[in-house]
Amino acid sequence: MFKIIALFACLIVVASAYGGDHGHHEDHHSHPKYKYEYGVKDHHTKDHKSQWESRDGDHTKGQYTLDEADGTHRVVDYSSDHKGGFQPHVQRIGHAKHPHHGESYANIHQHY
């Protein structure tokens, strides 16, 4: 009988751990706020890129950059809010270098 009571008590503890709100309340009207950034600069693979973004409530802004396979550098500045939506501004810096017929982009000398 003691084993049954102990098992029943354990089941109640486990059930209460998965049920109820435990004092956590989701606020669907919270004010989101964050900021992050990262970057990669791999000389071996020639993978060069970066990104940052910040958000304060409904306003988000950021930028990402990357080196394209054709030797150009892409910079995208963006912002977003509930009135204007997503607004990107894309820049392509440099002159594209395309491979000759049958040549790979990997063989083109690129300036980093």
Salt bridges, closest charged atoms under 4 A:
ASP21 OD2 - HIS25 ND1 3.68
ASP47 OD2 - LYS49 NZ 3.49
ASP56 OD1 - HIS31 NE2 2.55
ASP58 OD2 - HIS82 ND1 2.45
ASP67 OD2 - HIS48 ND1 3.03
ASP67 OD1 - HIS73 ND1 2.55
GLU68 OE2 - ARG74 NH2 2.49
ASP70 OD2 - ARG92 NH2 2.28
ASP81 OD2 - HIS59 ND1 3.86
